[in-house]
Amino acid sequence: MNADPQLRSVSVPVVTHVKASPLALTVDTTSEEAFIAIVGACLTHAEANRPAVLDEQVEGVHQMRVAFRRLRSGLKIFRPLIPREVSAELVAGIRWLNGFLGPARDWDVFLEEGMLPVFARFPRKRGLHLFRARAETLRRSHYRSLRAALEEPRYPLLLQQFAGWLDCRAWRENLTDRQREHLDRPVLKFATPLLEDDYRRVLKRGEDFARLTAEERHALRIRIKELRYAMDFFASLYPVPSVKPFLGALAKLQDDLGVMNDIAVTRRLLDEARLNTVSAARQVIDGWYGCRLDVHEDQFAESWRRFVECERPWKE
């Protein structure tokens, strides 16, 4: 017997991750309109990935974490116009959710990216095999905690609070007339000096890289990430031929410095997994990350040269 044609035509929606969509700002867009567009786009990006997170997809977790990181960065970028205190309660909500997204993503990066070559190289090493099983158990635990957080009333309430805040432009209640005037100006007048200032801070922190301490390199990485997010938000205001290579140069710098951050995260994860510092498995892992650090430190000088030589899009 043939199946009912209507039943055959029913398809199950595919759950997958969603990347951030480009923003379309123009020279006529006001700073306030740009702020609303940026925050709204970050919230849309985050919520679009909720099904993939609930489906325990690695890239879904990654994209949702990126969305909320971009959101915090967007709020920070506009602090000269919209002070920190008017969004403090909302930022507390983001911090709460990142407390679940962060650990899940950290274990994903460690297991899916950092450790895959090690596991492949030593498939029969008992200590690594046992550690991998323990690490997977911890990762699943963090995923369950993340799922529970997204199913709590607090998560949809956070989105509702943001939506109401944007719709009512509630920040205006605490601003002076002069501050409101600045919000009504074209965003290009705000973005260009901001990008230039961020760029100069990166140059200053990156000077004499070889002598920077671990803390100073971490601070440099944060500055680079902030400049990259700002450039990404305001990219549509500037010529595409110069924006793309500039963002690419920033991404390469971030990757090189990211390995240093990975090492710090890895140590925390190994401690969470209670992997003894004198165990053979931990020594193998420490050695592997040490080699990766050496490689990326050697690459950083070339990445930095390319970044410095890039045309600044806002200077054209």
C-alpha positions as CSV (number, residue, x, y, z in Angstrom):
1,M,0.0,0.0,0.0
2,N,1.3,3.4,-0.9
3,A,1.8,6.0,1.8
4,D,-0.5,8.9,2.0
5,P,1.0,11.6,-0.3
6,Q,0.5,14.3,2.4
7,L,2.5,12.3,4.8
8,R,5.3,11.8,2.3
9,S,5.5,15.6,1.8
10,V,6.0,16.4,5.5
11,S,9.6,17.3,6.2
12,V,11.3,17.7,9.5
13,P,12.9,21.2,10.0
14,V,16.7,21.0,10.0
15,V,18.2,22.3,13.2
16,T,21.5,24.0,12.6
17,H,23.6,26.9,13.7
18,V,23.3,30.5,12.4
19,K,26.1,33.0,11.9
20,A,25.7,36.7,12.5
21,S,24.2,38.6,9.5
22,P,26.1,41.7,8.2
23,L,24.8,45.1,9.5
24,A,23.6,47.6,6.9
25,L,24.4,51.1,8.4
26,T,24.5,54.2,6.2
27,V,26.0,57.6,6.5
28,D,22.5,58.9,7.4
29,T,22.1,56.4,10.2
30,T,22.2,58.1,13.6
31,S,24.3,56.8,16.5
32,E,21.1,55.8,18.3
33,E,19.7,54.0,15.3
34,A,23.1,52.2,14.9
35,F,23.1,51.2,18.6
36,I,19.6,49.7,18.3
37,A,20.5,47.9,15.1
38,I,23.6,46.4,16.7
39,V,22.0,45.3,19.9
40,G,19.0,43.9,18.1
41,A,21.2,42.0,15.6
42,C,23.1,40.4,18.5
43,L,19.9,39.3,20.2
44,T,18.6,37.9,17.0
45,H,21.8,36.0,16.4
46,A,21.7,34.5,19.9
47,E,18.1,33.5,19.8
48,A,18.5,32.0,16.3
49,N,21.0,29.5,17.8
50,R,19.0,28.4,20.7
51,P,17.5,25.3,18.9
52,A,21.0,24.2,17.9
53,V,22.2,24.7,21.5
54,L,19.3,22.6,22.9
55,D,20.2,20.0,20.2
56,E,23.7,20.0,21.8
57,Q,25.5,21.2,18.6
58,V,29.0,22.4,19.1
59,E,28.7,25.2,16.6
60,G,25.4,26.3,18.0
61,V,27.0,26.9,21.4
62,H,29.9,28.7,19.7
63,Q,27.6,31.0,17.8
64,M,25.4,31.8,20.8
65,R,28.5,32.6,22.9
66,V,29.8,34.8,20.1
67,A,26.4,36.6,19.9
68,F,26.4,37.5,23.6
69,R,30.1,38.5,23.5
70,R,29.3,40.8,20.6
71,L,26.4,42.1,22.5
72,R,28.5,43.0,25.5
73,S,31.1,44.6,23.2
74,G,28.4,46.7,21.5
75,L,27.2,48.0,24.8
76,K,30.7,48.9,25.8
77,I,31.5,50.6,22.4
78,F,28.6,53.0,22.9
79,R,29.3,53.8,26.6
80,P,30.5,57.4,25.6
81,L,26.9,57.9,24.5
82,I,24.9,55.5,26.7
83,P,26.6,55.2,30.1
84,R,27.3,51.8,31.7
85,E,24.8,52.3,34.6
86,V,21.7,52.4,32.3
87,S,22.4,48.8,31.1
88,A,23.9,47.4,34.3
89,E,20.9,45.1,35.0
90,L,20.9,43.8,31.5
91,V,24.7,43.1,31.5
92,A,24.2,41.1,34.7
93,G,21.8,38.9,32.8
94,I,24.3,38.4,30.0
95,R,27.0,37.6,32.6
96,W,24.6,35.0,34.2
97,L,24.1,33.2,30.9
98,N,27.8,33.4,29.9
99,G,28.4,31.5,33.1
100,F,26.8,28.5,31.4
101,L,27.9,29.1,27.8
102,G,31.6,29.7,28.7
103,P,32.3,26.3,30.3
104,A,30.5,24.4,27.6
105,R,32.3,26.2,24.9
106,D,35.7,25.9,26.6
107,W,35.3,22.1,26.8
108,D,34.2,22.0,23.1
109,V,37.3,24.0,22.0
110,F,39.6,21.8,24.1
111,L,38.2,18.5,22.9
112,E,37.2,19.3,19.3
113,E,40.1,21.5,18.3
114,G,43.0,21.5,20.8
115,M,43.2,17.8,21.7
116,L,42.1,16.0,18.5
117,P,45.7,15.8,17.1
118,V,46.9,14.4,20.5
119,F,44.2,11.8,20.7
120,A,44.9,10.8,17.1
121,R,48.6,10.5,17.7
122,F,48.3,8.4,20.9
123,P,45.1,6.3,20.3
124,R,46.2,3.6,22.8
125,K,47.7,5.6,25.5
126,R,45.7,4.5,28.5
127,G,46.0,7.7,30.6
128,L,44.8,9.9,27.7
129,H,42.0,7.4,27.0
130,L,40.8,7.6,30.6
131,F,41.1,11.4,30.6
132,R,39.1,11.8,27.4
133,A,36.3,9.8,28.9
134,R,36.3,11.9,32.0
135,A,36.5,15.1,30.0
136,E,33.5,14.0,27.8
137,T,31.5,13.4,31.0
138,L,32.3,16.9,32.3
139,R,31.4,18.4,28.9
140,R,28.0,16.6,29.0
141,S,27.4,17.9,32.5
142,H,28.0,21.5,31.3
143,Y,25.7,21.0,28.4
144,R,22.9,19.9,30.7
145,S,23.5,22.9,32.9
146,L,23.3,25.2,29.8
147,R,20.1,23.5,28.6
148,A,18.6,24.0,32.0
149,A,19.5,27.7,32.0
150,L,17.9,28.3,28.6
151,E,14.7,26.5,29.8
152,E,14.6,28.7,33.0
153,P,12.1,31.7,32.9
154,R,15.1,34.0,33.4
155,Y,16.4,33.5,29.8
156,P,13.2,34.6,27.9
157,L,12.7,37.3,30.5
158,L,16.2,38.6,29.7
159,L,15.3,38.8,26.0
160,Q,12.0,40.5,26.8
161,Q,13.8,43.1,29.0
162,F,16.2,43.9,26.1
163,A,13.4,44.1,23.6
164,G,11.4,46.5,25.8
165,W,14.5,48.5,26.6
166,L,15.2,49.0,22.8
167,D,11.6,49.7,21.9
168,C,11.2,52.4,24.6
169,R,14.7,53.7,24.2
170,A,14.8,53.7,28.0
171,W,18.3,55.0,28.2
172,R,17.1,58.5,27.2
173,E,15.5,59.0,30.6
174,N,18.9,59.3,32.3
175,L,20.7,61.4,29.6
176,T,21.2,65.1,29.4
177,D,20.0,67.2,26.5
178,R,23.6,67.3,25.2
179,Q,24.0,63.6,25.4
180,R,20.7,63.1,23.4
181,E,22.0,65.5,20.8
182,H,25.1,63.3,20.3
183,L,22.8,60.2,19.9
184,D,21.0,62.1,17.0
185,R,24.2,62.7,15.1
186,P,25.3,60.5,12.2
187,V,27.0,57.4,13.5
188,L,29.9,57.9,11.1
189,K,31.0,60.9,13.2
190,F,31.1,58.6,16.3
191,A,32.5,55.5,14.7
192,T,35.6,57.0,12.9
193,P,37.3,58.6,16.0
194,L,36.4,55.6,18.1
195,L,38.0,53.2,15.6
196,E,41.1,55.4,15.4
197,D,41.4,55.5,19.2
198,D,41.0,51.7,19.4
199,Y,43.6,51.2,16.7
200,R,46.1,53.4,18.4
201,R,45.6,51.5,21.7
202,V,46.3,48.2,19.9
203,L,49.5,49.7,18.3
204,K,50.7,51.0,21.7
205,R,50.0,47.7,23.5
206,G,51.6,45.6,20.7
207,E,54.9,47.4,20.7
208,D,57.9,45.3,21.6
209,F,55.7,42.2,21.8
210,A,58.5,39.8,22.8
211,R,58.9,41.7,26.1
212,L,55.3,41.6,27.1
213,T,54.2,39.6,30.1
214,A,51.4,37.0,29.9
215,E,49.0,39.6,31.4
216,E,50.0,42.3,29.0
217,R,49.6,39.9,26.0
218,H,46.1,39.0,27.3
219,A,45.3,42.7,27.5
220,L,46.5,43.1,23.9
221,R,44.3,40.2,22.8
222,I,41.3,41.9,24.4
223,R,42.1,45.2,22.7
224,I,42.4,43.4,19.3
225,K,39.0,41.7,19.9
226,E,37.3,45.0,20.8
227,L,38.7,46.6,17.6
228,R,37.6,43.7,15.5
229,Y,34.1,43.8,16.9
230,A,33.8,47.5,16.4
231,M,35.1,47.3,12.8
232,D,32.7,44.5,12.1
233,F,29.8,46.5,13.5
234,F,30.6,49.6,11.5
235,A,32.0,47.8,8.3
236,S,29.2,49.0,6.0
237,L,30.2,52.6,6.6
238,Y,33.6,52.1,4.9
239,P,35.0,50.8,1.6
240,V,34.7,47.0,1.3
241,P,38.2,46.6,-0.4
242,S,39.9,47.9,2.7
243,V,37.6,46.5,5.4
244,K,38.1,42.8,4.4
245,P,41.9,42.7,4.6
246,F,41.8,44.8,7.8
247,L,39.4,42.4,9.5
248,G,41.4,39.4,8.2
249,A,44.6,40.9,9.7
250,L,42.8,41.3,13.1
251,A,41.5,37.8,13.0
252,K,45.0,36.4,12.4
253,L,46.4,38.4,15.3
254,Q,43.5,37.1,17.5
255,D,44.2,33.5,16.5
256,D,47.9,33.8,17.3
257,L,47.2,35.3,20.7
258,G,44.3,33.0,21.3
259,V,46.6,30.1,21.8
260,M,48.0,31.8,24.9
261,N,44.5,32.1,26.3
262,D,43.9,28.5,25.4
263,I,46.8,27.4,27.6
264,A,45.3,29.3,30.6
265,V,41.9,27.8,29.9
266,T,43.4,24.3,29.5
267,R,45.1,24.4,32.8
268,R,41.8,25.3,34.4
269,L,40.0,22.5,32.6
270,L,42.7,20.0,33.6
271,D,42.3,21.0,37.2
272,E,38.5,20.6,36.9
273,A,39.1,17.1,35.6
274,R,41.5,16.5,38.5
275,L,44.3,15.4,36.2
276,N,47.4,15.2,38.4
277,T,50.2,17.6,37.4
278,V,52.7,14.7,37.5
279,S,50.6,12.3,35.4
280,A,51.9,11.2,32.0
281,A,48.7,12.4,30.3
282,R,49.0,15.9,31.7
283,Q,52.7,16.1,30.7
284,V,51.8,15.1,27.1
285,I,49.0,17.8,27.0
286,D,51.2,20.5,28.5
287,G,54.0,19.6,26.0
288,W,51.5,19.8,23.1
289,Y,50.2,23.2,24.1
290,G,53.7,24.5,24.7
291,C,54.7,23.5,21.1
292,R,51.6,25.3,19.8
293,L,52.5,28.4,21.7
294,D,56.0,28.4,20.3
295,V,54.6,28.2,16.7
296,H,52.1,31.0,17.2
297,E,54.6,33.2,18.9
298,D,56.9,32.8,15.9
299,Q,54.0,33.6,13.6
300,F,52.9,36.7,15.5
301,A,55.7,39.0,14.2
302,E,54.6,38.4,10.6
303,S,50.9,38.7,11.5
304,W,51.7,42.0,13.3
305,R,53.6,43.3,10.3
306,R,50.7,42.6,8.0
307,F,48.3,44.3,10.4
308,V,50.4,47.5,10.6
309,E,50.7,47.6,6.8
310,C,46.9,47.4,6.3
311,E,45.1,50.5,5.2
312,R,42.8,51.8,7.9
313,P,39.3,51.7,6.2
314,W,38.2,54.9,8.1
315,K,41.2,56.8,6.7
316,E,40.2,56.6,3.0
